Amino acid sequence: MSAMNLPTNRARIAVLNQGYIPHYRLRFFELLAERGGAEYVVFHGAPPSWVGVEAAKGPFGFAQRWVDNREIRVGPWTAIYQPVVREILTGGYDAVVLGADLKFVSSVLLALLARLRGIAVLYWDFGYHPKRGFSHGTSAPGGVMAVARLVKNALAKLADGYLAYTKSGAERLAAIGYPPDRIFVLQNTIDMTEQLRLYDAVQQREPEQIRAELGVRPDSTIFVYLGRLVEFKRVDLLIEAVRRIARDRTTAKPVEALIIGSGPLEADLKEMAADVPEVHFLGALPANEAVACALRIAAAAVIPGAVGLAVNHAFAHGRPMITGDNELHGPEIEYIVDGENGMIVRGGAAEFAAALARLADSPECQARLAGGALDARQGLRMETMVEQFDIGIRATLERRRLGRPGKRPAASAEIK
């Protein structure tokens, strides 16, 4: 069964992946509505209170359903209930697409109940479990995390299909015993077309003018942080690195950091940086021309902790990503090739400061890594991600219809 021969009747699919619609998913859902072979309905509500981001606002160019998400305290953690279980089970849906995060208790119920009603269950997630806490922390009690992993693995094995963000996630999913022929690799990405447009637009801007607008020195090396201000991003390591570089004067030119984002640690990080005038907080900004301008004058994007789709954002603007060697990363870490389009720094604050100082003093290294970032962005098109998602849904439904594994669509990514 090739991609062209997949069933084209309009199956109805409920999508509950993240509980809300992030800005970076808007174009994905728009393209899915335009090009997909099924009717996709996105269920969404307010983001969890701790994530530090705003949800995208309508009007939307795709079918969607607002949900009044409810947060429930469970000891030291917070769970989320979305009152959609009855609606999806009785609403004529052929499949439901869930995230693997156990804090969405309604998704756990749907994972268990949907198949009893003849509704296919698919996960859209990492394919593995990053070592992060139940909300926005970097850790949780070891026993709790071990139990959570067991439950997630058990639920995953019950699913009819799995839409894995990247190839490495698919490989790790297969390693726990999930059938490889039910895994579809999406190559998780953002709207690269829009970011490439912004990249081209700001190339005409004079760096000196941008520096003046942002209040940074005319001769400094700039590093840009993009993302939420939460524990597992380790923004504190970037602040400490800039402090050490300034204090010890380890670079020929000054080093400054632009921190773009907001979140629960914002006040604490600003207090930490109060004696580091080289660190500038720009607040939460949409992925528009203002962020493009910041990247225009940057030597690199820097996220010492967990990286995610910010890797794609940086590459779209020809900027390498500098991060740490840790177990917190999202699957997008596989896009970074150490020494080619970014750097993966091993060690703590001293090693991170030393790595940034070496990069700041090497225009040749900056140019080489920037070239690698420009090359890497070519393989991260959202159109490919949408196609793979739609193929995965329809192939899963066809497999259930036939009551047997069937032949995998030729256009989907295989696990090697």
C-alpha positions in Angstrom: 0.0 0.0 0.0 1.7 3.2 -1.2 1.1 6.7 0.2 -1.0 7.4 -2.9 -3.2 4.3 -2.4 -4.0 5.0 1.3 -7.8 5.3 1.9 -9.1 8.8 1.2 -12.5 8.6 2.9 -12.8 11.3 5.5 -12.1 9.6 8.7 -12.6 11.8 11.8 -9.6 12.2 14.1 -9.5 13.9 17.6 -6.1 15.4 18.4 -5.3 16.1 22.1 -1.5 16.1 21.9 -0.5 19.0 24.2 -3.7 20.2 25.7 -3.3 23.6 24.1 -2.2 25.0 20.8 1.4 26.5 20.9 2.1 29.2 18.4 4.6 26.9 16.7 1.9 24.4 15.9 -0.5 26.7 14.1 1.0 26.3 10.6 1.2 22.5 11.1 -2.5 22.3 11.8 -3.3 24.6 9.0 -1.4 22.5 6.5 -2.9 19.3 7.9 -6.4 20.7 7.3 -5.4 21.7 3.8 -3.6 18.6 2.7 -4.6 15.8 5.1 -6.8 12.9 4.0 -8.9 12.9 7.2 -11.0 15.4 9.2 -8.7 16.5 12.1 -10.3 18.2 15.1 -7.9 19.8 17.6 -9.1 19.9 21.2 -7.4 22.6 23.1 -7.6 24.8 26.2 -5.4 27.0 28.4 -1.8 25.9 28.8 -0.8 24.3 32.1 -0.2 27.1 34.6 3.5 26.3 35.0 4.7 26.2 31.4 5.2 30.0 31.0 3.8 30.4 27.5 0.6 31.7 26.0 -1.6 29.6 23.8 -2.2 30.7 20.2 -5.5 32.6 19.7 -8.0 32.3 16.9 -9.5 32.6 14.5 -8.0 29.3 13.4 -7.8 27.9 9.9 -8.6 24.3 11.0 -11.3 22.4 12.9 -10.9 22.9 16.6 -12.8 22.6 19.9 -12.2 24.7 23.0 -11.9 22.8 26.2 -12.1 24.1 29.8 -8.9 22.4 31.1 -9.0 21.7 34.9 -6.0 21.5 37.1 -6.1 19.1 40.0 -3.5 18.9 42.8 -2.2 15.4 43.4 0.2 15.7 46.3 3.2 17.8 45.2 2.1 17.5 41.5 -0.6 18.9 39.3 -2.7 16.8 37.0 -5.0 18.1 34.2 -8.4 16.9 33.4 -10.0 17.7 30.0 -13.8 17.0 30.0 -13.7 15.5 26.5 -13.9 11.7 27.2 -17.6 11.3 26.6 -17.6 13.6 23.6 -14.8 11.7 21.9 -16.1 8.2 22.7 -19.6 9.0 21.4 -18.8 11.7 18.7 -18.2 9.5 15.7 -14.4 9.7 15.9 -12.3 7.0 14.1 -9.1 7.7 16.0 -7.7 9.8 18.8 -4.2 11.2 18.9 -2.7 11.6 22.5 0.4 12.9 24.1 2.3 10.5 26.4 2.3 12.9 29.4 0.6 11.3 32.4 -0.5 14.6 33.9 -3.4 14.6 31.3 -5.5 12.0 33.2 -8.3 12.3 30.6 -5.8 11.1 27.9 -5.0 8.1 30.1 -8.8 7.3 30.3 -9.1 7.7 26.5 -6.1 5.4 25.9 -7.9 2.7 27.9 -11.5 3.3 26.8 -11.3 4.3 23.1 -10.3 0.9 21.7 -13.2 -0.6 23.5 -15.4 1.6 21.3 -13.6 0.7 18.2 -11.6 4.0 18.1 -7.9 3.7 17.2 -5.4 5.2 19.7 -2.2 6.8 18.5 0.5 8.6 20.5 2.3 11.7 19.2 5.3 12.2 21.3 9.0 11.7 21.9 9.0 7.9 21.8 10.9 8.0 25.1 10.7 9.7 28.5 13.0 12.7 29.2 14.2 12.9 32.8 12.0 15.8 33.9 9.6 16.2 36.7 5.8 15.9 36.6 5.5 19.6 35.9 8.5 21.9 35.0 11.2 20.6 37.2 14.3 18.6 36.3 13.6 15.8 38.6 11.1 13.8 40.6 11.6 11.1 43.2 13.2 8.1 41.5 10.5 5.7 42.5 7.8 8.0 41.0 9.7 8.4 37.8 10.3 4.6 37.5 6.6 3.9 38.0 5.7 6.7 35.5 8.0 5.1 32.8 6.4 1.7 33.4 2.9 3.1 33.0 3.9 5.1 29.9 5.5 2.1 28.3 2.5 -0.1 29.0 0.1 2.4 27.5 2.3 2.9 24.5 2.4 -0.8 23.8 -1.4 -0.8 23.7 -1.6 1.9 21.1 -2.4 1.2 17.5 0.2 3.6 16.2 2.9 6.0 17.3 3.9 9.3 15.7 7.4 9.8 16.9 9.0 13.2 16.8 12.4 11.9 15.4 14.2 8.8 14.3 16.1 8.4 17.6 12.8 8.5 19.5 11.4 5.8 17.2 14.5 3.6 17.7 14.1 3.9 21.5 10.4 3.1 21.3 11.2 0.0 19.2 13.7 -1.0 21.9 11.0 -1.4 24.5 9.2 -3.8 22.2 6.8 -1.6 20.3 6.3 -2.9 16.7 8.5 -0.9 14.4 5.9 -1.1 11.5 3.5 0.9 13.6 6.0 3.8 14.2 6.0 6.8 11.9 8.9 9.3 12.1 7.8 12.9 11.6 11.0 14.9 11.9 9.5 17.4 14.3 9.8 21.0 13.2 8.4 24.5 13.1 7.2 26.7 10.2 10.6 26.9 8.6 9.1 28.7 5.5 8.1 31.6 7.7 11.4 31.7 9.5 13.3 31.6 6.3 11.3 34.6 5.1 12.2 36.5 8.3 15.8 35.5 7.9 15.9 37.0 4.4 14.0 40.1 5.6 16.5 41.0 8.4 19.6 40.5 6.3 19.1 44.0 5.0 19.2 45.4 8.5 22.4 47.0 9.7 23.8 45.1 12.7 24.8 48.4 14.3 21.2 49.6 14.2 19.9 46.4 15.7 22.5 46.6 18.5 21.5 50.1 19.3 17.8 49.2 19.4 18.5 46.3 21.8 20.8 48.2 24.0 23.9 46.1 23.6 27.5 47.1 22.9 28.6 47.8 19.3 31.6 45.4 19.6 30.4 42.5 21.8 29.8 38.9 21.0 26.1 38.1 21.4 24.6 34.8 22.6 20.8 34.4 22.4 18.6 32.2 24.6 15.2 31.2 23.2 12.6 29.4 25.3 10.7 29.1 28.5 12.4 30.2 31.8 12.0 26.8 33.6 14.4 24.7 35.6 15.2 22.1 33.0 16.4 24.7 30.5 19.3 25.7 32.9 19.4 29.4 32.0 21.3 29.8 35.2 24.3 28.2 33.6 24.3 30.8 30.8 24.1 33.7 33.3 26.9 32.2 35.3 29.0 31.7 32.2 28.6 35.4 31.1 29.4 36.5 34.7 32.7 34.4 34.7 33.7 35.7 31.2 33.2 39.3 32.3 34.8 38.8 35.7 37.9 36.9 34.4 38.2 38.9 31.1 38.7 35.7 29.2 37.7 37.1 25.8 39.2 39.7 23.6 35.8 41.4 23.2 32.9 41.7 25.7 30.3 38.9 25.7 26.6 39.6 26.2 23.5 37.4 26.4 20.0 38.2 25.2 17.4 36.1 27.0 14.1 35.7 25.1 11.3 34.1 27.0 9.3 34.1 30.2 8.2 31.5 32.8 8.1 30.6 36.5 11.8 31.2 37.1 11.9 34.7 35.5 12.1 36.7 38.8 14.7 34.3 40.2 16.9 34.5 37.1 16.6 38.3 37.0 17.8 38.4 40.6 20.6 36.1 39.8 21.7 38.4 36.9 21.3 41.6 38.8 25.1 42.1 39.1 25.7 41.0 35.5 24.8 44.0 33.2 25.9 41.9 30.2 22.7 39.8 30.5 19.6 41.4 29.0 16.0 40.0 29.5 13.8 40.8 26.5 10.7 39.0 27.8 8.4 36.6 25.8 8.4 37.5 22.1 6.5 35.8 19.3 8.8 34.2 16.7 8.7 37.3 14.5 11.1 39.9 13.2 12.2 41.0 16.7 13.6 37.6 17.4 15.0 37.4 13.9 16.9 40.6 14.5 18.3 39.3 17.8 19.6 36.2 15.9 21.0 38.4 13.1 23.6 39.9 15.5 24.2 36.6 17.5 27.1 34.3 17.3 24.9 31.4 18.4 21.8 30.4 20.2 22.5 29.0 23.7 20.4 26.7 25.8 22.5 24.9 28.5 19.7 22.5 29.5 17.0 20.8 27.5 16.8 21.8 23.8 13.7 21.3 21.7 12.3 23.1 18.6 14.5 26.1 19.4 17.2 24.1 17.5 15.1 24.4 14.3 14.5 28.1 15.0 18.2 28.8 15.4 19.1 26.8 12.3 16.5 28.6 10.2 18.5 31.8 10.9 21.9 30.2 10.3 22.8 30.2 13.9 24.4 27.2 15.6 22.9 25.8 18.9 25.2 25.5 22.0 23.9 23.2 24.7 25.0 20.9 27.5 25.5 17.2 27.6 22.6 16.0 29.7 19.6 13.7 29.8 16.9 16.4 29.7 16.9 17.0 25.9 14.0 16.7 23.6 14.4 14.6 20.5 15.6 17.6 18.5 19.0 17.1 20.1 19.7 14.6 17.2 19.7 17.6 14.8 22.8 19.0 16.5 26.1 17.6 15.2 28.8 18.6 17.6 31.4 20.7 15.9 29.4 21.0 12.6 26.3 23.0 13.4 26.5 23.4 17.1 28.4 22.4 20.3 27.5 20.0 23.1 29.4 21.0 26.1 30.4 18.5 28.8 30.8 19.7 32.3 29.4 22.4 34.6 29.5 26.2 34.7 33.3 26.5 34.3 33.4 24.3 31.2 30.4 26.1 29.7 32.0 29.5 30.3 35.2 28.2 28.7 33.4 26.9 25.7 31.5 30.1 25.1 34.8 32.1 25.5 36.6 30.0 22.9 33.7 30.4 20.5 33.6 34.2 21.1 37.3 34.5 20.2 37.1 32.4 17.1 35.4 34.1 14.1 36.5 31.0 12.0 34.6 28.6 14.3 31.6 30.9 14.3 31.5 30.9 10.5 32.0 27.2 10.2 29.1 26.4 12.7 26.9 29.0 11.0 27.4 27.3 7.7 26.5 24.0 9.2 23.3 25.4 10.6 22.3 26.8 7.2 22.9 23.4 5.7 20.9 21.6 8.4 17.8 23.7 8.0 17.2 22.3 4.5 16.0 18.9 5.9 13.5 20.3 8.3 10.4 21.2 6.2 7.0 21.3 7.8 5.4 19.9 4.7 7.2 16.6 5.2 6.1 16.5 8.8 2.5 17.0 7.8 2.7 14.3 5.1 4.2 11.8 7.5 1.6 12.5 10.2 -1.3 12.0 7.8 0.2 8.8 6.4 0.6 7.5 9.9 -3.0 8.1 10.8 -4.5 6.7 7.6 -2.1 3.7 7.5 -3.1 2.9 11.1 -6.8 3.1 10.3 -6.3 0.8 7.2 -4.4 -1.7 9.3 -7.3 -1.9 11.8 -9.8 -2.1 9.0 -8.1 -5.1 7.5 -7.5 -6.7 10.9 -3.9 -7.5 10.0 -0.6 -5.7 10.0 -0.7 -4.9 6.3 2.1 -3.4 4.3 3.8 -0.2 5.5 3.4 2.9 3.3 6.4 3.4 1.1 6.7 7.2 1.9 7.0 6.7 5.7 10.4 6.6 7.4 11.8 3.3 8.3 13.8 2.5 11.4 17.2 1.3 10.5 
